[in-house]
Amino acid sequence: MMTAEEREKALYLLNKSRQTVLEAVDGVTDTQARWRPPSGSNEERWTILEYAEHLAVSDDALTAMVKRILLEPPHEETAEERAAREERTRTPMPRGVNKAPAAIRPTGRFTSLTDAVTAFLAASERTIAYTTTCDGDLDKHFAQHTVLGPLNGYQWLVANARHAESHAGHIREIRQMEGYPPA
């Protein structure tokens, strides 16, 4: 079961990250949201609209994964497994190393930034509602992360917040790039 402290922390992080995304897109026009920054270092860069779309669909996908792994048998983690997992999650991932799965990559699902942000807010509310009521043993259920290895359900749940914060940072970077269209 999630402790009261874990739930409080998760809800704080989810609410804070939602606000961070809203601040990152505040004042962005649809023209600006569609502007494609130049690629760099062999990495594909998304538009602000594509980041918003990705966040709108990934929030539900991450929460669905947590629900799915709770249906699987629990795994009692050894002290060595826990130490290795915690060490991996303390190491920052270099930008571009973690590629979005096809199902949550931007495909033009939304015609405007407003529509994408509205969908993100709705998904975020569903994640917050789930976090408020979740009573599963999140620390005993795991799913594989492509870069970090196995993460427990609680880590996946709060990954929604870290994920949103990361992409809000990418949006802020875009807004500072040379060639970014004026309002």
C-alpha positions as CSV (number, residue, x, y, z in Angstrom):
1,M,0.0,0.0,0.0
2,M,1.1,3.5,-0.7
3,T,1.9,5.3,2.5
4,A,0.2,8.7,3.3
5,E,3.6,10.3,2.8
6,E,4.2,8.7,-0.6
7,R,0.7,9.7,-1.7
8,E,1.2,13.3,-0.6
9,K,4.6,13.4,-2.3
10,A,3.2,11.9,-5.6
11,L,0.2,14.3,-5.6
12,Y,2.5,17.3,-4.9
13,L,4.8,16.3,-7.8
14,L,1.9,15.7,-10.2
15,N,0.3,19.0,-9.4
16,K,3.6,20.9,-9.5
17,S,4.5,19.4,-12.9
18,R,1.1,20.2,-14.4
19,Q,1.6,23.8,-13.4
20,T,5.1,23.8,-14.8
21,V,3.8,22.6,-18.2
22,L,1.1,25.3,-18.1
23,E,3.7,27.9,-17.4
24,A,6.0,26.6,-20.2
25,V,3.2,27.0,-22.8
26,D,1.7,30.2,-21.5
27,G,1.4,32.7,-24.2
28,V,2.5,30.4,-27.0
29,T,0.6,31.0,-30.2
30,D,-0.4,28.2,-32.6
31,T,2.2,29.4,-35.1
32,Q,4.9,29.3,-32.4
33,A,3.6,25.9,-31.3
34,R,4.1,24.5,-34.8
35,W,7.6,25.9,-35.3
36,R,10.1,23.1,-35.7
37,P,13.5,23.8,-34.1
38,P,16.6,22.8,-36.0
39,S,17.8,19.3,-35.2
40,G,21.0,19.0,-33.3
41,S,23.5,16.3,-32.4
42,N,21.6,13.8,-34.6
43,E,18.5,14.1,-32.4
44,E,15.0,14.8,-33.6
45,R,13.4,17.8,-32.0
46,W,9.7,18.1,-31.6
47,T,7.6,21.2,-31.9
48,I,5.9,22.6,-28.8
49,L,2.6,21.2,-30.1
50,E,4.2,17.8,-30.4
51,Y,5.5,17.9,-26.9
52,A,2.0,18.9,-25.6
53,E,0.4,16.0,-27.6
54,H,3.0,13.6,-26.3
55,L,2.3,14.6,-22.7
56,A,-1.5,14.3,-23.3
57,V,-1.2,10.7,-24.4
58,S,1.7,9.5,-22.3
59,D,0.1,10.5,-18.9
60,D,-2.7,8.0,-19.4
61,A,-0.3,5.4,-20.8
62,L,1.9,5.5,-17.8
63,T,-1.0,5.3,-15.4
64,A,-2.4,2.4,-17.4
65,M,0.9,0.6,-17.0
66,V,0.8,1.0,-13.3
67,K,-2.7,-0.5,-13.2
68,R,-1.6,-3.3,-15.4
69,I,1.4,-4.3,-13.3
70,L,-0.7,-4.3,-10.2
71,L,-2.6,-7.2,-11.8
72,E,0.6,-9.3,-11.9
73,P,2.0,-11.3,-9.0
74,P,4.1,-9.1,-6.6
75,H,7.8,-9.4,-6.5
76,E,9.7,-9.2,-3.2
77,E,12.8,-7.2,-4.1
78,T,16.1,-8.2,-2.6
79,A,18.3,-5.6,-0.9
80,E,20.7,-5.9,-3.8
81,E,18.0,-5.4,-6.4
82,R,16.7,-2.3,-4.6
83,A,20.2,-0.8,-4.3
84,A,20.9,-1.3,-8.0
85,R,17.5,0.1,-9.0
86,E,17.9,3.2,-6.7
87,E,21.4,3.8,-8.1
88,R,20.2,3.6,-11.7
89,T,17.4,6.1,-11.0
90,R,19.8,8.6,-9.4
91,T,21.8,8.8,-12.6
92,P,20.4,11.5,-15.0
93,M,19.6,10.2,-18.4
94,P,21.3,12.0,-21.3
95,R,18.9,13.9,-23.5
96,G,17.7,11.8,-26.5
97,V,18.7,8.4,-25.0
98,N,15.1,7.5,-24.0
99,K,12.9,7.3,-27.2
100,A,9.2,7.5,-26.9
101,P,7.3,4.3,-27.8
102,A,5.4,4.5,-31.1
103,A,2.0,4.6,-29.3
104,I,2.8,7.8,-27.5
105,R,4.8,9.6,-30.2
106,P,3.2,12.7,-31.7
107,T,1.1,12.0,-34.8
108,G,-0.9,15.2,-35.2
109,R,-3.8,14.1,-32.9
110,F,-4.6,17.8,-32.0
111,T,-5.1,20.7,-34.4
112,S,-4.2,23.4,-31.8
113,L,-2.0,23.8,-28.8
114,T,-5.2,24.6,-26.8
115,D,-6.7,21.2,-27.7
116,A,-3.4,19.4,-26.8
117,V,-3.1,21.3,-23.5
118,T,-6.8,20.6,-22.7
119,A,-6.2,16.9,-23.3
120,F,-3.1,17.0,-21.2
121,L,-5.0,18.6,-18.3
122,A,-7.8,16.0,-18.5
123,A,-5.2,13.2,-18.5
124,S,-3.4,14.8,-15.6
125,E,-6.6,15.0,-13.6
126,R,-7.2,11.3,-14.3
127,T,-3.7,10.5,-13.0
128,I,-4.2,12.6,-9.9
129,A,-7.6,11.0,-9.2
130,Y,-6.0,7.5,-9.6
131,T,-3.1,8.5,-7.3
132,T,-5.6,9.8,-4.7
133,T,-7.4,6.4,-4.5
134,C,-4.8,3.9,-5.5
135,D,-4.4,1.3,-2.8
136,G,-2.1,-1.2,-4.6
137,D,1.2,-2.4,-3.3
138,L,3.2,-0.3,-5.8
139,D,6.6,-1.1,-4.3
140,K,6.1,-4.8,-5.1
141,H,5.1,-4.5,-8.8
142,F,7.6,-3.7,-11.5
143,A,7.8,-2.9,-15.2
144,Q,10.9,-2.6,-17.3
145,H,12.1,0.9,-18.4
146,T,14.0,0.9,-21.6
147,V,17.0,2.8,-20.1
148,L,16.6,2.5,-16.3
149,G,15.7,-1.2,-16.0
150,P,12.9,-2.3,-13.7
151,L,11.0,0.4,-11.9
152,N,8.4,-0.2,-9.3
153,G,4.8,1.0,-9.6
154,Y,5.3,4.1,-7.4
155,Q,8.3,5.1,-9.5
156,W,6.2,4.8,-12.7
157,L,3.4,6.8,-11.1
158,V,5.7,9.7,-10.2
159,A,7.4,9.3,-13.5
160,N,4.4,11.2,-15.0
161,A,5.6,14.2,-13.0
162,R,9.2,13.9,-13.9
163,H,8.3,13.3,-17.5
164,A,6.1,16.4,-17.7
165,E,8.8,18.5,-16.0
166,S,11.4,17.3,-18.5
167,H,9.3,18.2,-21.5
168,A,8.3,21.5,-20.0
169,G,12.1,22.2,-19.9
170,H,12.3,21.3,-23.6
171,I,9.5,23.7,-24.4
172,R,11.2,26.5,-22.5
173,E,14.4,25.7,-24.5
174,I,12.5,26.0,-27.8
175,R,11.1,29.4,-26.8
176,Q,14.7,30.6,-26.3
177,M,16.1,29.3,-29.6
178,E,17.3,31.5,-32.4
179,G,14.6,31.7,-35.1
180,Y,11.7,31.1,-32.7
181,P,8.8,33.1,-34.2
182,P,7.7,36.3,-32.4
183,A,4.2,36.4,-31.0
